[in-house]
Amino acid sequence: MADCEPIAHQFMDLTVPEYAYMFGFLQADGHLKQGPGKKGRLSVEIHARDVELLYQFQKLTPYYSNVSQRTRSTNFAKVHTSAIWSLCSLEARTKLNEIGLPYGRKSKSIAPPAADFSPRDYLRGVIDADGSVGCTSKGFPFISLTTASTAIGAYLCFYAGKVTGVERSLKRNARDDIYNILYTNESAQKLAAHLYYEDCLSLERKKTAADSLSTWVRPAGMRSAPERRRWTAHEDRALLRLNNEAAAAEELGRTEKSCYIRLWRMRIGQVPMPTER
């Protein structure tokens, strides 16, 4: 993990890699609580083994904040020690709320920032908080994200698609109503190398895991999956004309989820509108 020096930028300027990462992590794993009057608190609780990251957040924040630890019994361990970063400044909380960190429950409502931001750092923060990086029991590389937010799930699919060339569609898990987005093998290697670059701010253990993926080589005789079908201008025009993912899926021979995501991306400008014929 990079050793953060004081940054000569406005607090939460999301074009700064460290702030983009920090905001992504806070959106996924932080809790913004509003109290009576102007009172309130931002808190992040993580395993004590990762406490160094909270000290990095403290260095990045030009307001008083505190890092503490507590030990308690949980459903997963009789003795669990966690580290907690707390920030009470109204000015800081107001800034975070304005750029997209809601008060209270937020799992489905969070979304990528509307203002300019550093995308790979932001997504690394989200994945460090709510994702996994490593190798399967059979030794295959993977990088994944579990999220309840459609906007963040769709943005990861869009951005990772540009990096890896692999298309993913969104589908909520029927059991718990969340998205599980997974990249494996070469696509995981490409995405991990892009997100976890040298000296980036990150959880040290996930940076180590991401670096280890680069040594994997596809075993001889192991077939690779066929490339995803690319969208054409003709299909984009049909999708816009029909303006309905079910009708478009039937006409274009694609899945409804694929049509929904493509239409959403065009509407918000993440992919260009097709030119007129």
Secondary structure, 3 states (H helix, E strand, C coil): CCCCCCCCCCCCCCCCHHHHHHHHHHHHHEEEEECCCCCEEEEEEEEHHHHHHHHHHHHHCCCCEEEEEEEECCCCCCCEEEEEEEECCHHHHHHHHHCCCCCCCCCCCCCCCCCCCCHHHHHHHHHHHHEEEEECCCCCEEEEEEECCHHHHHHHHHHHHHHHCCCCCCCECCCCCCEEEEEEHHHHHHHHHHHCCCCCCCCHHHHHHHHHHHHCCCCCCCCCCCCCCCCCHHHHHHHHHHCCHHHHHHHHCCCHHHHHHHHHHHHCCCCCCCCCC
